[in-house]
Amino acid sequence: MTSTLDAVGSDARGRGGSPRPQRPERTARSRRMGRSVARAVPLVPAIGLLVVFLVGPILASFYGSFTNSSLTGSAAADTEWIGLKNYIDLFNSPDFPVAVVLTLVFVIGSAVIGQNVMGMVLALLMRHGGRVVGAIVSTFVVGAWVLPEIVAAFASYAFFSSKGTFNAILAAFGIAGPAWLFAFPMLAVILANTWRGAAFSMLVYSAALSEVPPEITEAAEVDGANGVKRFFLVTLPMIRRSISTNLMLITLQTLSVFTLIYVMTGGGPGNKSMTLPVLAYQEAFKFSELGYGTAIATILLLVGAIFAFVYVRALKSEVD
């Protein structure tokens, strides 16, 4: 038995009784792990804040969507677990598919098309329109962006109301404008949100366009490409990552727009501008069905996660 232990001990030690040196790859792996841990330590407070103020509320709302939580009545004092009842009632509700479709229309019309295209047009105008034009455009557009949402909502309401600024302009040309907030409520809120949010896309695209090497566009011009061809065949492919990033950010921001729509139309008339955030608010706070409204908010969270997943995959494929 002693000879066996001595053999094991001699095997574990090198010549002269000294410990056997570690393998180089193990040493390098240990150093990399040490560096990773050292880099992660400063992130611990930020991760803790995310858990407390982001993950925590998400989990709490997810749990609440499976309860009969209410603002009034017996359910407010004694909340019970009801399982999937809120989701079953939600998918059986005639208002839910309408809200989903209107939310997608609002996001596509206001963010994907409106803010994205308008931001690119404004960025090109600032780049090629001269210093005076750029100063005027940036002042008015960025001014709309920095306005508090409630102020922008009331300004948009005053612009599109039946006796508002837009109809007054049309009346000056002999045109009788309709009551936009009743006849075309979704168009009115899409245009209002485009006006308010186009500045962000403009700033993103202005920075991206400034990074395009001028010698590449000059080479395309020498090859005979006109301005339109240079833009679509040279400029756009070179800033595609900025376009994907901008689309992801404005899409997620537009999904959560509530104040603008609620002030301008209140989701009406009827349910013609009832997006998911407005529907969730009405069910939770107007009808006091807090658990039911939380279920709608959870669906909205899943829709945002789907959009984010698609955009992240698109960005990852461009990097690869």
C-alpha positions as CSV (number, residue, x, y, z in Angstrom):
1,M,0.0,0.0,0.0
2,T,2.8,2.4,0.8
3,S,4.6,1.6,-2.4
4,T,1.4,2.4,-4.3
5,L,1.1,5.8,-2.7
6,D,4.7,6.5,-3.3
7,A,4.2,5.6,-7.0
8,V,1.3,8.0,-7.2
9,G,3.1,10.7,-5.4
10,S,6.2,10.3,-7.7
11,D,3.9,10.4,-10.7
12,A,2.3,13.6,-9.6
13,R,5.7,15.3,-9.0
14,G,8.3,15.9,-11.6
15,R,11.9,15.1,-11.4
16,G,13.6,16.1,-8.1
17,G,10.3,16.0,-6.2
18,S,9.0,19.3,-7.7
19,P,5.4,19.7,-8.8
20,R,4.8,19.0,-12.5
21,P,4.3,22.3,-14.4
22,Q,0.8,23.1,-15.8
23,R,0.1,22.7,-19.4
24,P,0.3,25.9,-21.5
25,E,-3.2,25.6,-22.8
26,R,-4.6,25.3,-19.3
27,T,-2.6,28.4,-18.2
28,A,-3.9,30.4,-21.2
29,R,-7.5,29.3,-20.5
30,S,-7.2,30.3,-16.8
31,R,-5.9,33.7,-17.8
32,R,-8.7,34.2,-20.3
33,M,-11.3,33.3,-17.7
34,G,-9.6,35.7,-15.2
35,R,-9.8,38.5,-17.7
36,S,-13.4,37.7,-18.5
37,V,-14.3,37.8,-14.8
38,A,-12.4,41.0,-14.3
39,R,-14.3,42.6,-17.2
40,A,-17.6,41.4,-15.9
41,V,-17.2,42.8,-12.4
42,P,-18.0,46.4,-13.4
43,L,-21.1,45.2,-15.1
44,V,-22.6,43.7,-11.9
45,P,-24.3,47.0,-10.7
46,A,-25.9,47.5,-14.2
47,I,-27.0,43.9,-14.3
48,G,-28.5,44.2,-10.9
49,L,-30.4,47.4,-12.0
50,L,-31.7,45.5,-15.1
51,V,-32.9,42.7,-13.0
52,V,-34.7,45.0,-10.5
53,F,-36.2,47.5,-12.9
54,L,-36.7,45.4,-16.1
55,V,-36.7,41.7,-15.5
56,G,-38.6,42.0,-12.2
57,P,-41.6,44.0,-13.6
58,I,-41.7,41.7,-16.7
59,L,-42.0,38.6,-14.5
60,A,-44.5,40.3,-12.2
61,S,-46.7,41.3,-15.2
62,F,-46.4,37.9,-16.7
63,Y,-47.6,36.4,-13.4
64,G,-50.4,39.0,-13.1
65,S,-51.7,38.0,-16.6
66,F,-52.7,34.6,-15.1
67,T,-54.7,36.1,-12.2
68,N,-58.0,37.9,-11.9
69,S,-56.3,41.0,-10.5
70,S,-58.6,44.1,-10.5
71,L,-58.5,47.7,-9.4
72,T,-61.9,47.4,-7.7
73,G,-64.1,44.8,-6.2
74,S,-63.3,41.6,-4.3
75,A,-60.6,40.6,-6.8
76,A,-58.6,43.7,-5.8
77,A,-58.4,42.5,-2.2
78,D,-58.2,38.8,-2.9
79,T,-56.5,38.0,-6.2
80,E,-56.8,34.5,-7.5
81,W,-54.9,32.4,-10.0
82,I,-57.2,31.7,-13.0
83,G,-54.7,30.2,-15.4
84,L,-55.2,30.9,-19.1
85,K,-58.7,32.4,-18.8
86,N,-57.5,35.9,-19.6
87,Y,-55.7,34.7,-22.7
88,I,-58.8,32.6,-23.8
89,D,-61.1,35.6,-23.3
90,L,-58.6,37.8,-25.1
91,F,-58.4,35.6,-28.2
92,N,-62.1,35.2,-28.3
93,S,-62.6,39.0,-28.1
94,P,-63.6,40.7,-31.3
95,D,-61.5,43.8,-30.4
96,F,-58.2,41.9,-30.1
97,P,-57.6,40.9,-33.8
98,V,-58.6,44.5,-34.8
99,A,-56.1,45.9,-32.3
100,V,-53.3,43.6,-33.6
101,V,-54.0,44.6,-37.2
102,L,-54.1,48.3,-36.4
103,T,-50.9,48.0,-34.3
104,L,-49.1,46.4,-37.3
105,V,-50.5,49.1,-39.6
106,F,-49.4,51.8,-37.3
107,V,-45.9,50.3,-36.9
108,I,-45.4,49.7,-40.6
109,G,-46.9,53.0,-41.7
110,S,-45.3,55.2,-39.1
111,A,-41.9,53.5,-38.4
112,V,-40.9,51.2,-41.2
113,I,-42.2,53.5,-44.0
114,G,-42.9,56.9,-42.5
115,Q,-40.0,57.6,-40.1
116,N,-37.5,55.5,-42.1
117,V,-38.1,57.1,-45.5
118,M,-38.7,60.6,-44.1
119,G,-35.5,60.4,-42.1
120,M,-33.5,59.3,-45.1
121,V,-35.0,62.2,-47.2
122,L,-34.2,64.7,-44.5
123,A,-30.7,63.4,-44.1
124,L,-30.0,63.7,-47.8
125,L,-31.6,67.2,-47.8
126,M,-29.3,68.3,-45.0
127,R,-26.3,66.8,-46.8
128,H,-26.9,68.3,-50.2
129,G,-29.2,71.3,-49.5
130,G,-26.6,73.7,-48.2
131,R,-25.9,75.1,-44.8
132,V,-29.1,77.3,-44.6
133,V,-31.4,74.6,-45.7
134,G,-29.7,72.1,-43.3
135,A,-30.1,74.6,-40.4
136,I,-33.8,75.2,-41.1
137,V,-34.6,71.5,-41.5
138,S,-32.7,70.4,-38.4
139,T,-34.3,73.1,-36.3
140,F,-37.9,72.2,-37.2
141,V,-37.4,68.5,-37.3
142,V,-35.3,68.1,-34.1
143,G,-37.6,70.6,-32.4
144,A,-40.5,68.2,-33.0
145,W,-38.5,65.3,-31.6
146,V,-37.5,67.0,-28.3
147,L,-41.0,68.0,-27.5
148,P,-42.6,66.1,-24.7
149,E,-45.0,63.5,-26.1
150,I,-48.0,65.0,-24.4
151,V,-47.2,68.4,-26.0
152,A,-46.7,66.8,-29.4
153,A,-50.0,65.0,-29.0
154,F,-51.9,68.1,-28.3
155,A,-50.2,69.9,-31.2
156,S,-51.1,67.1,-33.5
157,Y,-54.7,67.1,-32.2
158,A,-55.0,70.9,-32.9
159,F,-53.5,70.4,-36.4
160,F,-55.8,67.6,-37.5
161,S,-59.1,68.6,-35.7
162,S,-62.1,69.6,-37.8
163,K,-61.4,73.3,-37.2
164,G,-57.6,72.9,-36.9
165,T,-54.6,74.2,-38.8
166,F,-54.7,71.6,-41.6
167,N,-58.3,72.3,-42.6
168,A,-57.6,76.1,-42.3
169,I,-54.8,75.7,-44.8
170,L,-57.0,73.6,-47.1
171,A,-59.8,76.2,-46.8
172,A,-57.3,78.9,-48.0
173,F,-57.2,77.0,-51.3
174,G,-60.9,76.5,-51.5
175,I,-60.8,72.9,-50.3
176,A,-63.2,71.7,-47.6
177,G,-61.3,69.3,-45.4
178,P,-62.9,66.4,-43.5
179,A,-62.9,65.8,-39.8
180,W,-59.6,63.9,-40.0
181,L,-59.7,62.4,-36.5
182,F,-63.1,60.9,-37.2
183,A,-62.9,60.0,-40.9
184,F,-59.2,58.9,-41.1
185,P,-58.0,58.4,-37.5
186,M,-55.2,55.9,-38.3
187,L,-53.8,58.1,-41.1
188,A,-53.8,61.1,-38.7
189,V,-51.9,59.3,-35.9
190,I,-49.5,57.7,-38.4
191,L,-48.6,61.2,-39.9
192,A,-48.3,62.7,-36.4
193,N,-46.0,60.0,-35.1
194,T,-43.9,60.2,-38.3
195,W,-43.6,64.0,-37.8
196,R,-42.5,63.5,-34.2
197,G,-40.1,60.6,-34.7
198,A,-38.4,61.3,-38.1
199,A,-35.7,63.3,-36.4
200,F,-34.1,60.2,-34.9
201,S,-33.9,58.5,-38.2
202,M,-32.5,61.7,-39.8
203,L,-29.7,61.9,-37.2
204,V,-28.8,58.2,-37.7
205,Y,-28.7,58.4,-41.4
206,S,-26.8,61.7,-41.4
207,A,-24.1,60.0,-39.4
208,A,-24.1,57.0,-41.7
209,L,-23.9,59.1,-44.9
210,S,-21.0,61.0,-43.5
211,E,-19.1,57.7,-43.2
212,V,-19.5,56.8,-46.9
213,P,-16.1,57.2,-48.6
214,P,-16.4,60.0,-51.2
215,E,-13.9,58.3,-53.5
216,I,-16.4,55.3,-54.0
217,T,-19.2,57.5,-55.1
218,E,-16.9,59.5,-57.3
219,A,-15.7,56.3,-58.9
220,A,-19.3,55.3,-59.6
221,E,-19.9,58.8,-61.1
222,V,-16.9,58.3,-63.4
223,D,-18.4,55.0,-64.5
224,G,-21.5,56.8,-65.6
225,A,-23.9,56.2,-62.7
226,N,-26.3,59.0,-62.1
227,G,-27.4,60.3,-58.7
228,V,-30.3,57.8,-58.3
229,K,-28.1,54.8,-59.3
230,R,-25.3,55.9,-57.0
231,F,-27.7,56.2,-54.1
232,F,-29.4,52.7,-54.6
233,L,-26.3,50.8,-55.8
234,V,-23.5,52.3,-53.8
235,T,-24.8,54.4,-50.8
236,L,-27.6,52.1,-49.5
237,P,-25.6,48.9,-49.5
238,M,-22.8,50.7,-47.6
239,I,-25.1,51.9,-44.8
240,R,-27.4,48.8,-44.6
241,R,-26.3,48.1,-41.0
242,S,-27.3,51.6,-39.9
243,I,-30.6,51.0,-41.7
244,S,-31.2,47.7,-39.9
245,T,-30.3,49.2,-36.5
246,N,-32.5,52.3,-37.1
247,L,-35.4,50.1,-38.1
248,M,-35.1,48.0,-35.0
249,L,-35.0,51.0,-32.6
250,I,-37.9,52.9,-34.2
251,T,-40.0,49.8,-34.5
252,L,-39.7,49.0,-30.9
253,Q,-40.3,52.6,-29.9
254,T,-43.4,52.8,-32.1
255,L,-44.9,49.6,-30.7
256,S,-45.2,51.3,-27.3
257,V,-46.7,54.6,-28.4
258,F,-49.7,55.4,-26.3
259,T,-50.0,59.0,-25.3
260,L,-50.1,60.3,-28.9
261,I,-52.9,58.0,-29.9
262,Y,-54.9,58.4,-26.7
263,V,-54.8,62.2,-26.8
264,M,-55.6,62.4,-30.5
265,T,-58.4,59.8,-30.8
266,G,-58.7,57.8,-27.6
267,G,-58.6,54.7,-29.7
268,G,-61.8,55.8,-31.6
269,P,-64.1,56.5,-33.1
270,G,-65.3,53.1,-32.0
271,N,-62.1,51.0,-32.3
272,K,-60.8,52.4,-35.6
273,S,-57.5,53.5,-34.0
274,M,-57.4,51.0,-31.1
275,T,-53.8,49.7,-30.9
276,L,-52.6,47.2,-28.4
277,P,-51.2,49.8,-25.9
278,V,-54.5,51.7,-25.9
279,L,-56.6,48.5,-25.6
280,A,-54.4,47.4,-22.6
281,Y,-54.9,50.7,-20.9
282,Q,-58.6,50.8,-21.3
283,E,-59.1,47.2,-20.1
284,A,-56.8,47.7,-17.1
285,F,-57.7,51.2,-15.9
286,K,-61.0,52.1,-17.5
287,F,-62.7,48.8,-16.9
288,S,-60.5,47.9,-13.9
289,E,-59.6,44.5,-15.4
290,L,-55.9,44.6,-14.4
291,G,-55.1,41.0,-15.1
292,Y,-56.8,41.1,-18.5
293,G,-55.0,44.3,-19.4
294,T,-51.7,42.7,-18.3
295,A,-52.4,39.8,-20.6
296,I,-52.7,42.3,-23.5
297,A,-49.4,43.9,-22.4
298,T,-47.7,40.5,-22.4
299,I,-48.9,39.9,-26.0
300,L,-47.5,43.3,-26.9
301,L,-44.2,42.3,-25.3
302,L,-44.1,39.1,-27.3
303,V,-44.7,41.0,-30.5
304,G,-41.8,43.3,-29.7
305,A,-39.6,40.3,-29.0
306,I,-40.5,38.9,-32.4
307,F,-39.6,42.1,-34.2
308,A,-36.3,42.4,-32.2
309,F,-35.4,38.7,-33.0
310,V,-35.9,39.3,-36.7
311,Y,-33.8,42.5,-36.7
312,V,-31.0,41.0,-34.6
313,R,-30.8,38.0,-37.0
314,A,-30.7,40.4,-39.9
315,L,-27.8,42.3,-38.2
316,K,-26.0,39.1,-37.4
317,S,-26.2,37.8,-40.9
318,E,-24.7,41.1,-42.2
319,V,-21.8,40.9,-39.7
320,D,-21.2,37.3,-40.7
